[in-house]
Amino acid sequence: MRSFMKNRKILISTGSTSEHIDPVRVISNTSSGKMGYSLLKKDIDLELDITVVKGVTTMDLEYTKLKDQFNYKLIEARTT
């Protein structure tokens, strides 16, 4: 499987986001970011071309540490 996946592009969406539907109401999710982090670590092992769209997570420091060690695109987002 490693040769099949090599140089493939992958997009991981992780963390919580909130979208304001008017000045008072908001639609949100409370994702911790743990699943996205697990996928990211596995995809790094498979040497994939990775882009991560990351909302607020409980694991921001872990994502930063991986970014310092490995080359992947990280896009920080707060809303959809």
Secondary structure, 3 states (H helix, E strand, C coil): CHHHHCCCEEEEEECECEEECCCCCEEECCCCCHHHHHHHHHHHHCCCEEEEEECECCCHHHHHHHHHHCCCEEEECCCC
